[in-house]
Amino acid sequence: MTDTPVAGIDDQPNNNNKYMVALDVDGTLVDHDGHMTEAVRSAAQAVVASGHDVMIATGRSLNATLPIIEKIGLEQGYAVCCNGGVTLRLDPSLDKGYEIIHKATFDPAPALKALRERLPNAKYALEDEDGNFLSTERFQDASFGVESIGVDFQTMLDATAVRVVVFSSENTSEEFNEAIRHIGLSGVTYSVGWTAWLDIAAEGVTKASALEVLRHKLGTDLANTVAVGDGRNDIEMLTWAGRGVAMGQAPDEVIAVADEVTASVLDDGAAQVLRSLL
């Protein structure tokens, strides 16, 4: 794993009532078709405009995160992508409007070999350290943000990864979960999604680990942190936050770690939380 130290923000005491607000994307800000309602968009924009430190915290890769950042009016601050594997600093004076200030990479080969043995018919994709997506069987997903490049499995084994994704259309969620438990992945952090979907990051890397670095640098009291999410990859983040809010449609294990539960994504639950900060 390689860490690039966070730069561009100074340690400073939090002498105001600013909140640090971490927002998941899929199932939180947007529904599972990728649609963000006007109620959610306007509430998020209002919280951004009020001066709170609003940041996206998503499993999506960088290029799939940028449209959400733009939609809620974020021009300055930070965003966490790839489940904590990549952290951005947003600054309109930069050529692209952002820079990558943290990237955690890992050797995907041990996990991929173990998974392939147990799930031979699954589809595999890998984001490398340069932001390219390598995939088997023309595997493509909107969360990648770029067109994947078809490669053989050996090429994936030889790559350095920021994120690995595994999807199986031939297994039920229960069968998929059982296979993951049987493998006993080590040296990585992983979370299983709503379907037979697995996201893998470097060991110890989660949304919460990336957010804690930013909280410390910003000097924000833990009591002034708010996180909203719906997935199993949000469990650490909701546990970390001073106010962890689960979406209404979240699985039981996500709801169990939250401080409160809002309405579902179909009922603009994120907007309700955001408006409470104004």
N, C-alpha and C positions, 0 to 999 in steps of 0.2 A: 504494500500500500504506500502511495506517496501522497504527502500532504503539502499543499502550497499555503503558506501562512496567510491569514486574512490581512489585507492591507486596506488603507484608505479610510479607516475609522479609528479614532483615538479613544482610549479608556477615559471615561468621564462620568461623574456622578449624575444620577437622574434627578435633577432639581425641579422637575415639573410633573404633571400628571399624565404624561404621555403613556399610551399603551403600546406594547409590542404585540402586533396582531398577526398570527400565522394562519393562512388560509389554504386548505387543500383545494384542489380544482375539481376533478371528476367525482361526481356524486355530492359535491358541496357547492361550488360556484356554478357549475354547469351540470346538466342532467347527463344521462349515459348516452345521449345522442349528441352531446357537445354543445347544447343550447343554453345560453345564459339569459335569464329573464330580465326585463327592464327593472323589476323591483330589486333584484340582486345587484345588477350593475349600478344603479343609482345609489343604493345604500353603500356599496363598496367605494364608489367615487366620493361620496360625502365623507366617509371616514378618512380616506386619503387626504382630501382637501382640508380636513380639520387638523391635520398635522401629526396624527398618530403614525407610528412606524409600522406600516402595513407591509407584509411580505407574503408572497406566494410560497407555499411549501408543498411540493408535488412530486409524484413518482414520474411524471412526464420528463422527457428530455428537453434540452434547452430550446430548440426551435419550435417545439409544441407548447412551450410555456410562454414565449414572447407575445403571442397574440392575446393571451389572457392578461398579461401585464399591461399591455396597451389598452385593452378594453376597460379596465378599472381605473385607468388614469395614473398609473404609477410611472413616474419619470426618474425619481431619485429613491435611493434606499437599497434594498437587497431582495434577492429571491433565491430559494433553495429548490434545485431540480434533482432528478434521478434519486429520489428518496434520501437526499443528503449527500450524494456523491459529488454534486457540483453546486457551488455558491456563486451568484452573480452580484456585482455592485452596479447599480443603475446610476447613470450620470448622463444627462443630455449633451454635455460637452464632449463626450467620447464619440469617436467615429461611428460606432455601431449603437451608441446609446447605453452600452454596458461593457463590462469586462469580467472575465472569469477570475475570481480571486481565491478559489479553493477547488481542488479536484482530487478525489480519492480513487486510486486505481488498484487493481488486484489481478492476480493470475487466475483466470477462470477455469483452467484445465482440470484440476481435481474435481470441482463441482460438476462440470460438464460431463466428464467421463462417468461419474457415479450416476448422474441423471440419465444419460443415454442408455446405460445398462438396464436401468429400471423402467424407463419410458422411451423405448426405441422408436416409437412412432410420433413422438411429440415434435413440435416445431421449436427451433431455437433461434434467438437473435441476440446480438451482442453490440453494445455501443463501445467503440474503442476510444483511446485517449485523445484522438483527433476529432471526435464527434461523428465519425462514420458509423453506420449500422451494417453489420455483417449478419447474414441470415441463411438458414437452410430452407429449402422448399418454398422459396419466394414468400417468406413470412413478412407481413407488413401490418403495422398498426398505427393509428393516428397519434398515439403517445410518443412515437419515435421522432416525429417532426421532420424527418428526411426520408427519401426513398432508400429502402434497404438494398444492399448489394449481395447478390446470391453467391455464396462460397461453399466449399466443401467443409466437412466437420473439422478436418485437421487444421485448416486455416484459422478456424475459430479457436481451436486449442492453443495455437501459437500466438494469439493476439493478447494485448493487454487491455483489460476491460474496466469500464466505469460502471456499466450496468449490464446484467444478463437477464433475458426474458425467456421463459419457457411456457409454451401453450400446448394443451392437448385437447383436440376436439373428439378424441375417441374414449376419453375417460370421464366419468362423473366427477364432481367436485370431491366426493367422499373417497373415491378410488385414488384420485390425484393426491389428496391430503395424506392418505395412507402410504402412498409411494414415497412422498417427501419425508414422512416420519421414519420410514424404514431405512432410507438412505443415510439419515443422520448427518446432514451437511455440516462441515466444520471449516473454519477459516473465512467464513463469509457471513453476512447478515441477509436474511431472506424473509419475505412475507408472501402469503398465498392470498390471491384476490377472490373476487366474487365467483368467478368461474374457475375452470382448471387452468389457472394462470399463476405463474411464479415470477417474482421480481427478486433479483439478487444484487447486493451491493458488497463493498469491501467490509471486512470484519469490523464490527463496532460502529459502522456508519448507518445512521438513521436520520430522519427529518429532525428528530430531537437533538441529536449530537451536533448537527450543523447549526440549529437554532440557538443552542446553548453558547456556542462560540460567539455568535452575533449578540446575544443578550449581554454577555460579559463585556464585549467591546463597546456596546452602546451604553453600558452602565444602567441598564433597566432592572428594577427590582423584580424578582420572580413573581411577586404578587400582582404586578402590572402586566403580566403576560397572558394572552388569550389565544387559544388555538381552536379551530373548528375543522372537523373531518368526519369521514364516514367509513373508512376502510381499515383493514387489519394493519396496513402499513402506517396508520395514524395512531396506533395504540401508544407507542412510546411518546409521541408528540402530545397527546392528550394527557398522559400521565405527567409529563414534564411541566405543562403549563399551569400557571396559577389558577386559570379558569379554562378547563378543558371541556369543550362542548361537542357532543356527538350528534350527528344528523339523525333524524327520526327513523330512517330506513337502515341504519347501521346494524351490523350483526350484534348478537348478544354480548360477545366478548369485548366489543368496542364500547358499547353502552356501559358495560360493567366498570370500565376504568374512568369514565367521564364524570365530571362534576355536575353536569346537567345535560339534558337532551332537548334539542330544538325540534321544529317540524321537519318533515322530510324535504328532500331536494325538490320534489314536485309541488310542495307547498311553501317554497321560498324560505326554508328554515334559516339559511345563512343570512338573509336580509334581516330577519328578526334579531339575530345576534348582533349584527353590524349596527343596526339602528339603536340598540341598547348602549352603544359606546358614544353616541352623540349627545 
